[in-house]
Amino acid sequence: MNDIFEKGKILTLEALVDYSEGGIVSKQILKSSAGNITLFSFDKGQGLSEHTAPFDAMVQILDGKAEIRIGGTPFLLGQGETIIMPANITHALSAVERFKMLLTMIRG
């Protein structure tokens, strides 16, 4: 288990990951055999190419706007919105404007 973030304290997730000009930043909050929770920031124009994962994954947008494609269908998400990407279905992410997200993956 990753102990970078102190347990039993209030966390402001958006403040825990900075933007990197022209880049992507990730910080793992928790990791266990059950799954993981990771913070990401994407600069405008950055993204993750189409791929699949063997588990469902929930994306929560903390700041900015992202286009998330699931099975070829685009979804535009903004701050405060959430989407679940189903296991074994192709998905991709693209920063319409720079954005921060929380990714939660639970192994089945």
Backbone as CSV, one residue per row, in Angstrom:
resi,resn,N_x,N_y,N_z,CA_x,CA_y,CA_z,C_x,C_y,C_z
1,MET,0.845,-1.178,0.000,0.000,0.000,0.000,0.887,1.237,0.000
2,ASN,0.494,2.237,-0.766,1.240,3.470,-0.886,0.874,4.395,0.274
3,ASP,1.869,4.884,0.999,1.611,5.748,2.148,2.052,7.187,1.909
4,ILE,2.005,7.649,0.646,2.382,9.022,0.340,1.386,9.992,0.973
5,PHE,0.117,9.646,0.967,-0.923,10.516,1.499,-1.306,10.036,2.889
6,GLU,-1.251,10.953,3.838,-1.520,10.609,5.221,-2.981,10.222,5.414
7,LYS,-3.180,9.123,6.083,-4.533,8.636,6.347,-5.117,9.368,7.549
8,GLY,-6.426,9.475,7.586,-7.091,10.136,8.697,-6.986,11.654,8.636
9,LYS,-6.687,12.194,7.434,-6.636,13.642,7.239,-7.523,14.014,6.066
10,ILE,-8.043,15.228,6.085,-8.852,15.717,4.984,-7.935,16.033,3.807
11,LEU,-8.302,15.545,2.626,-7.525,15.777,1.411,-8.347,16.620,0.445
12,THR,-7.722,17.597,-0.163,-8.343,18.371,-1.238,-7.714,17.842,-2.524
13,LEU,-8.389,16.910,-3.170,-7.804,16.157,-4.276,-7.260,17.043,-5.387
14,GLU,-8.016,18.040,-5.794,-7.587,18.899,-6.892,-6.243,19.566,-6.602
15,ALA,-5.983,19.877,-5.338,-4.742,20.557,-4.958,-3.545,19.609,-4.848
16,LEU,-3.785,18.317,-4.884,-2.706,17.343,-4.671,-1.928,16.989,-5.930
17,VAL,-2.392,17.446,-7.084,-1.680,17.176,-8.334,-1.599,18.482,-9.117
18,ASP,-0.388,18.799,-9.578,-0.163,20.027,-10.335,-0.215,19.746,-11.830
19,TYR,-0.410,20.800,-12.612,-0.314,20.684,-14.058,1.152,20.761,-14.465
20,SER,1.484,20.102,-15.554,2.812,20.169,-16.139,2.640,20.612,-17.587
21,GLU,3.259,21.725,-17.959,3.086,22.247,-19.309,3.472,21.195,-20.340
22,GLY,2.515,20.887,-21.224,2.748,19.913,-22.283,2.815,18.472,-21.806
23,GLY,2.347,18.216,-20.581,2.510,16.867,-20.056,1.320,16.322,-19.298
24,ILE,1.561,15.141,-18.744,0.590,14.422,-17.923,1.279,14.085,-16.604
25,VAL,0.585,14.302,-15.494,1.122,13.977,-14.178,0.174,12.980,-13.522
26,SER,0.727,11.964,-12.856,-0.116,11.033,-12.095,0.467,10.835,-10.704
27,LYS,-0.429,10.695,-9.730,-0.042,10.425,-8.346,-0.974,9.367,-7.795
28,GLN,-0.404,8.259,-7.392,-1.211,7.183,-6.842,-1.554,7.507,-5.387
29,ILE,-2.833,7.438,-5.073,-3.284,7.716,-3.706,-3.324,6.428,-2.899
30,LEU,-3.963,5.399,-3.458,-4.068,4.098,-2.795,-3.860,2.994,-3.815
31,LYS,-3.231,1.919,-3.367,-3.070,0.745,-4.218,-3.145,-0.491,-3.337
32,SER,-3.956,-1.445,-3.773,-4.052,-2.713,-3.055,-4.437,-3.791,-4.054
33,SER,-4.542,-5.004,-3.586,-4.937,-6.097,-4.473,-6.363,-5.907,-4.985
34,ALA,-7.160,-5.081,-4.305,-8.545,-4.821,-4.715,-8.637,-3.794,-5.835
35,GLY,-7.598,-2.973,-6.009,-7.616,-1.954,-7.045,-6.736,-0.784,-6.678
36,ASN,-6.933,0.329,-7.380,-6.137,1.517,-7.079,-6.926,2.788,-7.368
37,ILE,-6.453,3.867,-6.737,-7.025,5.197,-6.916,-5.867,6.123,-7.258
38,THR,-5.993,6.820,-8.403,-4.901,7.642,-8.905,-5.421,9.001,-9.346
39,LEU,-4.688,10.044,-8.999,-4.951,11.400,-9.470,-4.155,11.648,-10.735
40,PHE,-4.742,12.353,-11.689,-4.054,12.712,-12.926,-4.297,14.176,-13.234
41,SER,-3.315,14.793,-13.907,-3.547,16.090,-14.553,-3.039,15.967,-15.983
42,PHE,-3.779,16.574,-16.911,-3.449,16.570,-18.339,-3.417,17.997,-18.824
43,ASP,-2.345,18.404,-19.480,-2.329,19.721,-20.106,-3.191,19.663,-21.364
44,LYS,-3.663,20.822,-21.816,-4.497,20.880,-23.016,-3.805,20.169,-24.178
45,GLY,-4.569,19.339,-24.878,-4.042,18.610,-26.023,-3.414,17.273,-25.678
46,GLN,-3.206,17.003,-24.407,-2.635,15.720,-23.985,-3.755,14.695,-23.821
47,GLY,-3.398,13.427,-23.735,-4.407,12.402,-23.542,-3.809,11.024,-23.446
48,LEU,-4.688,10.057,-23.407,-4.305,8.646,-23.415,-4.940,8.021,-24.640
49,SER,-4.135,7.330,-25.438,-4.649,6.719,-26.655,-5.590,5.568,-26.323
50,GLU,-6.324,5.145,-27.333,-7.322,4.099,-27.159,-6.689,2.829,-26.612
51,HIS,-7.320,2.273,-25.584,-6.839,1.043,-24.951,-8.018,0.383,-24.224
52,THR,-7.769,-0.788,-23.683,-8.776,-1.460,-22.860,-8.167,-1.766,-21.499
53,ALA,-9.029,-2.050,-20.537,-8.600,-2.474,-19.208,-9.487,-3.652,-18.806
54,PRO,-8.931,-4.574,-18.034,-9.710,-5.753,-17.655,-10.722,-5.508,-16.536
55,PHE,-10.793,-4.265,-16.041,-11.687,-3.933,-14.933,-12.435,-2.644,-15.240
56,ASP,-13.615,-2.485,-14.637,-14.326,-1.212,-14.731,-13.458,-0.118,-14.116
57,ALA,-13.577,1.093,-14.644,-12.819,2.221,-14.114,-13.733,3.444,-14.065
58,MET,-13.710,4.139,-12.943,-14.524,5.333,-12.780,-13.630,6.565,-12.858
59,VAL,-14.033,7.518,-13.698,-13.308,8.780,-13.848,-14.170,9.903,-13.284
60,GLN,-13.590,10.695,-12.378,-14.245,11.873,-11.812,-13.424,13.090,-12.234
61,ILE,-14.041,14.040,-12.920,-13.343,15.240,-13.356,-13.329,16.241,-12.197
62,LEU,-12.133,16.648,-11.786,-11.964,17.567,-10.667,-11.808,19.018,-11.120
63,ASP,-11.323,19.206,-12.352,-11.064,20.542,-12.888,-10.965,20.433,-14.401
64,GLY,-11.427,21.440,-15.124,-11.266,21.475,-16.568,-12.274,20.638,-17.324
65,LYS,-11.902,20.312,-18.594,-12.800,19.551,-19.470,-12.031,18.488,-20.234
66,ALA,-12.678,17.330,-20.368,-12.076,16.208,-21.077,-13.084,15.560,-22.010
67,GLU,-12.568,15.037,-23.126,-13.387,14.170,-23.960,-12.943,12.751,-23.655
68,ILE,-13.907,11.929,-23.300,-13.640,10.519,-23.027,-14.438,9.714,-24.036
69,ARG,-13.740,8.874,-24.785,-14.392,8.010,-25.776,-14.483,6.606,-25.202
70,ILE,-15.679,6.068,-25.249,-15.908,4.695,-24.780,-16.548,3.941,-25.927
71,GLY,-15.865,2.920,-26.417,-16.372,2.154,-27.549,-16.630,3.029,-28.762
72,GLY,-15.825,4.084,-28.933,-15.958,4.982,-30.072,-16.932,6.132,-29.875
73,THR,-17.710,6.125,-28.784,-18.673,7.184,-28.513,-18.031,8.259,-27.655
74,PRO,-18.043,9.537,-28.120,-17.425,10.606,-27.321,-18.371,11.151,-26.250
75,PHE,-17.784,11.459,-25.100,-18.502,12.093,-23.992,-17.674,13.287,-23.548
76,LEU,-18.294,14.448,-23.429,-17.609,15.637,-22.947,-17.951,15.807,-21.473
77,LEU,-16.920,15.779,-20.638,-17.121,15.884,-19.190,-16.431,17.125,-18.650
78,GLY,-17.066,17.755,-17.670,-16.499,18.909,-16.998,-16.419,18.674,-15.505
79,GLN,-15.928,19.680,-14.815,-15.732,19.612,-13.375,-16.986,19.101,-12.674
80,GLY,-16.795,18.124,-11.788,-17.889,17.573,-11.011,-18.619,16.420,-11.670
81,GLU,-18.251,16.089,-12.920,-18.931,14.996,-13.624,-18.103,13.715,-13.563
82,THR,-18.808,12.596,-13.663,-18.211,11.269,-13.511,-18.738,10.345,-14.595
83,ILE,-17.879,9.422,-15.035,-18.305,8.390,-15.984,-17.606,7.094,-15.618
84,ILE,-18.283,5.990,-15.868,-17.684,4.670,-15.637,-17.351,4.054,-16.978
85,MET,-16.083,3.689,-17.135,-15.616,3.032,-18.357,-15.672,1.526,-18.109
86,PRO,-16.492,0.809,-18.882,-16.645,-0.622,-18.640,-15.404,-1.428,-19.010
87,ALA,-15.219,-2.509,-18.308,-14.100,-3.420,-18.564,-14.147,-3.938,-19.999
88,ASN,-12.973,-4.110,-20.572,-12.783,-4.739,-21.887,-13.418,-3.988,-23.057
89,ILE,-13.800,-2.725,-22.866,-14.314,-1.870,-23.944,-13.250,-0.799,-24.187
90,THR,-12.938,-0.526,-25.455,-11.920,0.482,-25.738,-12.353,1.846,-25.204
91,HIS,-11.356,2.573,-24.705,-11.601,3.931,-24.245,-10.338,4.768,-24.444
92,ALA,-10.528,6.082,-24.532,-9.430,7.025,-24.707,-9.832,8.336,-24.031
93,LEU,-8.821,9.123,-23.647,-9.069,10.408,-22.998,-8.290,11.486,-23.729
94,SER,-8.897,12.670,-23.829,-8.247,13.800,-24.486,-8.606,15.076,-23.746
95,ALA,-7.610,15.933,-23.512,-7.832,17.190,-22.796,-8.339,18.264,-23.749
96,VAL,-9.639,18.549,-23.692,-10.240,19.634,-24.464,-9.644,20.951,-23.955
97,GLU,-9.515,21.035,-22.645,-8.731,22.060,-21.969,-8.015,21.298,-20.860
98,ARG,-7.048,21.908,-20.239,-6.343,21.128,-19.217,-7.350,20.664,-18.171
99,PHE,-7.109,19.453,-17.656,-8.051,18.912,-16.679,-7.343,18.017,-15.675
100,LYS,-8.017,17.851,-14.530,-7.567,16.940,-13.481,-8.669,15.924,-13.255
101,MET,-8.253,14.693,-12.976,-9.250,13.653,-12.745,-8.784,12.698,-11.663
102,LEU,-9.757,12.025,-11.074,-9.504,10.947,-10.138,-9.952,9.664,-10.818
103,LEU,-9.053,8.699,-10.932,-9.345,7.408,-11.555,-9.421,6.353,-10.457
104,THR,-10.553,5.649,-10.400,-10.741,4.565,-9.441,-10.955,3.281,-10.203
105,MET,-10.055,2.314,-10.002,-10.184,0.999,-10.640,-10.366,-0.050,-9.554
106,ILE,-11.402,-0.853,-9.712,-11.680,-1.942,-8.768,-11.567,-3.257,-9.535
107,ARG,-10.731,-4.127,-9.029,-10.567,-5.428,-9.686,-11.745,-6.324,-9.327
108,GLY,-12.218,-7.058,-10.339,-13.382,-7.927,-10.140,-13.012,-9.289,-9.651
